[in-house]
Amino acid sequence: MCRLWEEAGLEMDPQLCTSLVTDTTHTEEAIREAASLGLANALADNGDYVPAVLQTLIALYEEKLYVSELYLSLPGLHVTLDSM
């Protein structure tokens, strides 16, 4: 845990990991980066949460991949991508 948390006597809440996972896909890059770093630190100190968080991240990845594949299959999009 970070020093500030230790000084404040705070403990890790499993819900924090869930919130941080959600924020790793935020539209703002700064929020994604902060959430990723926060999640990495939280999991480094709380290894018991790693399996559940990993499952959530994989599910989120698969969901985003599926949406991306649907988006890429839209008519006319290949013209835009091919012209790049």
C-alpha positions in Angstrom: 0.0 0.0 0.0 1.2 3.5 -0.5 2.5 5.5 2.3 -0.5 7.9 2.4 -2.9 5.0 2.8 -0.7 3.6 5.6 -0.6 6.9 7.4 -4.3 7.3 7.1 -4.9 3.8 8.4 -6.9 2.8 5.2 -7.3 -0.8 4.1 -7.8 -2.2 0.6 -11.4 -2.7 -0.4 -12.1 -5.2 -3.1 -14.6 -2.8 -4.7 -11.7 -0.5 -5.4 -10.2 -3.0 -7.8 -13.5 -3.3 -9.6 -13.7 0.5 -10.0 -10.1 0.7 -11.2 -10.7 -2.1 -13.8 -13.7 -0.1 -15.1 -11.5 3.1 -15.3 -8.8 1.3 -17.4 -11.1 1.7 -20.4 -12.1 5.3 -19.7 -12.1 7.7 -22.7 -9.5 10.0 -21.1 -6.0 8.8 -21.4 -4.9 10.3 -18.0 -7.7 8.4 -16.2 -6.8 5.1 -18.0 -3.1 5.6 -17.0 -3.9 6.5 -13.4 -6.3 3.6 -13.1 -3.8 1.1 -14.5 -1.1 2.3 -12.1 -3.5 2.2 -9.2 -4.7 -1.3 -10.1 -1.1 -2.5 -10.4 -0.2 -1.1 -7.0 -3.4 -2.4 -5.4 -2.8 -5.9 -6.7 0.9 -5.9 -5.8 -0.2 -5.6 -2.2 -3.3 -7.7 -2.4 -2.5 -10.8 -4.4 -5.7 -12.6 -3.4 -7.6 -10.3 -5.7 -5.5 -11.1 -8.8 -7.5 -14.1 -10.1 -10.8 -12.2 -10.0 -9.4 -9.0 -11.5 -7.7 -11.0 -14.2 -11.0 -12.7 -15.1 -12.7 -9.3 -15.2 -9.9 -7.8 -17.4 -10.1 -10.8 -19.8 -13.9 -10.5 -20.1 -13.6 -6.7 -20.7 -11.0 -7.3 -23.4 -13.1 -9.9 -25.1 -16.1 -7.5 -25.0 -14.1 -4.6 -26.4 -12.6 -6.9 -29.1 -16.1 -8.1 -30.1 -17.3 -4.5 -30.4 -14.2 -3.6 -32.4 -14.8 -6.5 -34.8 -18.4 -5.4 -35.2 -17.3 -1.9 -35.9 -14.7 -3.0 -38.5 -17.4 -5.0 -40.3 -19.6 -2.0 -40.9 -20.0 -1.3 -44.6 -17.8 1.5 -46.0 -15.4 1.4 -43.1 -12.8 -0.7 -45.0 -12.6 2.2 -47.5 -11.7 4.6 -44.7 -9.1 2.2 -43.2 -7.6 1.2 -46.6 -7.1 4.8 -47.6 -4.9 5.5 -44.5 
